[in-house]
Structures are given as C-alpha cells and as structure tokens.
Amino acid sequence: MLIEGVSQHILSSAANVQRKSVSNWLRGINYPRYDALIRVADYFHISTDYLIGINNTAESCFSRYPIEAIQPRLICKITNFLIENNRTKYSLAKEIGIEQSTMERWFSIGAMPEVSILIKLVKIMRESLDELLGRTPDTGL
C-alpha cells in the first residue's frame, strides 16, 4: 500500500491517523478504517479498489459523497441487494462470517462495517469498494 518515496509520517497525515496505525496497515496487522482508506485514496488520486488490491486499475478522478453520507448510502445498497436477490440479513451475515447482531448495528445505530467486511461485501454484491464507499468515477459532467 505504501507508494515508493512516501513516508509513514506523510501517509499518517494524509489519512488523519497516528503513524502507528499506518505501520500496522503496512505490516498487515489490520486494515484502515473506511474514512482513512478514502483519505489515502484521495491523497494519491487512486481508487480504493486499487489501493487494497481488488482492482489493477488506479483510476484517478473521483467524485465522492461526504463521509457522513456513506453509511446511509451503504445501507440502502445492502437493502437493495437483499431485495433484488431475495436474501435476508441473516443469510448475508452468515455468508460474510459475522453475527446478525453486528449487521443489525449497521442498520439501527449507523455503525459502519470494518474494511475487511466491506471487502467481503464487495465480492458478494459484485460492487466496487469505491462505489460502496460513495466514490464514483468523475465523468466531468
């Protein structure tokens, strides 16, 4: 994830996190929070899909929803996926490998899934991470 020539200090400033967090990401101990992931992708002008290795295309121009709009938009996308695929929250939670109560927190109190869970959702829902996180290619319109 580290671009050659960029220090952990610069990356931590761009992501608005402590340098220790960046070190943990780089060592594979954990993923960044969704908002830090977006900030890093924005800093480098690349897609979040590219940043975490889901996609080999860096795509550089994005429009994005405000951070506070991402969670309600994600819930809407999950709800639509469930309806369109005749699925239940329980079946999706089971496939992702989380407790249904964890998913219920997303719907009831506005909690946000961890990035590792978002990656699983990307694969199941066949969406891009950028799309789930409210980042869409800027068409210039």
Kinemage of the C-alpha trace (Angstrom):
@kinemage 1
@onewidth
@group {chain A} dominant
@subgroup {mainchain}
@vectorlist {calphas} color= white
{ca met a 1} P 0.000 0.000 0.000
{ca leu a 2} L 2.923 2.377 0.517
{ca ile a 3} L 3.870 4.302 -2.588
{ca glu a 4} L 7.632 4.474 -3.053
{ca gly a 5} L 9.088 7.644 -1.611
{ca val a 6} L 6.179 8.402 0.726
{ca ser a 7} L 6.976 8.191 4.401
{ca gln a 8} L 4.696 6.738 7.047
{ca his a 9} L 4.569 10.211 8.556
{ca ile a 10} L 3.186 11.735 5.342
{ca leu a 11} L 0.758 8.861 4.919
{ca ser a 12} L -0.457 9.189 8.508
{ca ser a 13} L -1.020 12.928 7.974
{ca ala a 14} L -2.938 12.283 4.752
{ca ala a 15} L -5.123 9.650 6.461
{ca asn a 16} L -5.504 11.705 9.646
{ca val a 17} L -4.314 8.815 11.822
{ca gln a 18} L -1.337 8.050 14.037
{ca arg a 19} L 1.852 6.755 12.404
{ca lys a 20} L 1.482 3.520 14.402
{ca ser a 21} L -1.788 2.856 12.559
{ca val a 22} L -0.026 3.202 9.197
{ca ser a 23} L 2.717 0.867 10.412
{ca asn a 24} L 0.078 -1.712 11.371
{ca trp a 25} L -1.556 -1.437 7.936
{ca leu a 26} L 1.754 -1.924 6.183
{ca arg a 27} L 2.617 -4.943 8.314
{ca gly a 28} L -0.770 -6.490 7.541
{ca ile a 29} L -1.929 -6.384 11.155
{ca asn a 30} L -5.161 -4.590 10.255
{ca tyr a 31} L -6.928 -2.549 7.603
{ca pro a 32} L -7.508 1.174 7.860
{ca arg a 33} L -10.946 2.436 8.823
{ca tyr a 34} L -13.109 3.236 5.817
{ca asp a 35} L -12.650 7.007 6.236
{ca ala a 36} L -8.848 6.712 6.433
{ca leu a 37} L -8.885 4.470 3.373
{ca ile a 38} L -10.829 7.131 1.469
{ca arg a 39} L -8.418 9.874 2.592
{ca val a 40} L -5.380 7.862 1.458
{ca ala a 41} L -7.001 7.080 -1.908
{ca asp a 42} L -7.890 10.761 -2.299
{ca tyr a 43} L -4.329 11.780 -1.378
{ca phe a 44} L -2.850 9.550 -4.084
{ca his a 45} L -5.726 10.169 -6.531
{ca ile a 46} L -6.373 6.444 -6.883
{ca ser a 47} L -9.308 4.125 -6.325
{ca thr a 48} L -9.826 2.361 -3.023
{ca asp a 49} L -10.189 -0.857 -5.034
{ca tyr a 50} L -6.663 -0.340 -6.386
{ca leu a 51} L -5.312 0.676 -3.000
{ca ile a 52} L -6.302 -2.599 -1.338
{ca gly a 53} L -5.582 -4.789 -4.362
{ca ile a 54} L -9.114 -5.617 -5.540
{ca asn a 55} L -8.513 -3.978 -8.910
{ca asn a 56} L -5.438 -3.321 -11.050
{ca thr a 57} L -6.772 -0.029 -12.420
{ca ala a 58} L -5.798 3.031 -10.431
{ca glu a 59} L -8.474 5.391 -11.897
{ca ser a 60} L -7.644 8.846 -10.733
{ca cys a 61} L -10.658 11.152 -10.914
{ca phe a 62} L -13.435 10.633 -8.399
{ca ser a 63} L -16.466 12.433 -7.133
{ca arg a 64} L -17.423 11.406 -3.646
{ca tyr a 65} L -20.189 11.702 -1.164
{ca pro a 66} L -19.445 13.408 2.155
{ca ile a 67} L -18.171 10.958 4.796
{ca glu a 68} L -21.415 11.290 6.810
{ca ala a 69} L -23.483 10.244 3.759
{ca ile a 70} L -21.576 6.998 3.161
{ca gln a 71} L -23.175 4.835 5.859
{ca pro a 72} L -26.832 5.556 4.935
{ca arg a 73} L -25.971 5.055 1.270
{ca leu a 74} L -24.279 1.735 2.063
{ca ile a 75} L -27.347 0.544 4.000
{ca cys a 76} L -29.525 1.454 1.024
{ca lys a 77} L -27.256 -0.544 -1.298
{ca ile a 78} L -27.294 -3.560 1.041
{ca thr a 79} L -31.081 -3.352 1.360
{ca asn a 80} L -31.498 -3.210 -2.411
{ca phe a 81} L -29.127 -6.166 -2.804
{ca leu a 82} L -31.151 -8.197 -0.297
{ca ile a 83} L -34.431 -7.383 -2.045
{ca glu a 84} L -33.136 -7.965 -5.575
{ca asn a 85} L -31.589 -11.295 -4.596
{ca asn a 86} L -34.392 -12.464 -2.311
{ca arg a 87} L -31.949 -12.659 0.603
{ca thr a 88} L -32.237 -11.993 4.308
{ca lys a 89} L -29.904 -10.078 6.576
{ca tyr a 90} L -29.296 -13.360 8.372
{ca ser a 91} L -28.170 -15.193 5.211
{ca leu a 92} L -25.889 -12.319 4.222
{ca ala a 93} L -24.400 -12.072 7.723
{ca lys a 94} L -23.749 -15.808 7.699
{ca glu a 95} L -22.053 -15.639 4.281
{ca ile a 96} L -19.878 -12.727 5.402
{ca gly a 97} L -18.997 -14.552 8.609
{ca ile a 98} L -20.419 -12.089 11.114
{ca glu a 99} L -23.162 -12.228 13.723
{ca gln a 100} L -26.540 -10.915 12.621
{ca ser a 101} L -26.405 -8.517 15.568
{ca thr a 102} L -23.324 -6.912 14.014
{ca met a 103} L -25.238 -6.261 10.829
{ca glu a 104} L -28.234 -5.008 12.806
{ca arg a 105} L -25.959 -2.330 14.338
{ca trp a 106} L -25.253 -1.063 10.815
{ca phe a 107} L -28.986 -0.687 10.213
{ca ser a 108} L -30.102 0.535 13.642
{ca ile a 109} L -27.375 2.781 15.041
{ca gly a 110} L -25.442 3.685 11.923
{ca ala a 111} L -22.333 1.647 12.678
{ca met a 112} L -20.015 1.112 9.732
{ca pro a 113} L -18.517 -2.267 8.784
{ca glu a 114} L -14.788 -2.771 9.078
{ca val a 115} L -12.905 -2.615 5.771
{ca ser a 116} L -12.263 -6.377 5.885
{ca ile a 117} L -16.056 -6.884 5.960
{ca leu a 118} L -16.564 -4.306 3.207
{ca ile a 119} L -14.168 -6.339 1.048
{ca lys a 120} L -16.331 -9.424 1.601
{ca leu a 121} L -19.437 -7.392 0.700
{ca val a 122} L -17.726 -6.230 -2.498
{ca lys a 123} L -17.220 -9.822 -3.575
{ca ile a 124} L -20.716 -10.974 -2.636
{ca met a 125} L -22.569 -7.947 -4.006
{ca arg a 126} L -20.311 -7.651 -7.072
{ca glu a 127} L -19.806 -3.952 -6.458
{ca ser a 128} L -16.624 -1.951 -6.334
{ca leu a 129} L -15.367 -0.788 -2.951
{ca asp a 130} L -15.276 2.731 -4.334
{ca glu a 131} L -18.970 2.509 -5.170
{ca leu a 132} L -19.843 1.155 -1.707
{ca leu a 133} L -17.830 3.979 -0.144
{ca gly a 134} L -19.557 6.647 -2.231
{ca arg a 135} L -16.660 7.295 -4.612
{ca thr a 136} L -17.659 7.247 -8.246
{ca pro a 137} L -15.581 7.972 -11.345
{ca asp a 138} L -15.901 11.650 -12.204
{ca thr a 139} L -17.411 11.914 -15.664
{ca gly a 140} L -16.668 15.613 -15.822
{ca leu a 141} L -20.333 16.467 -16.328
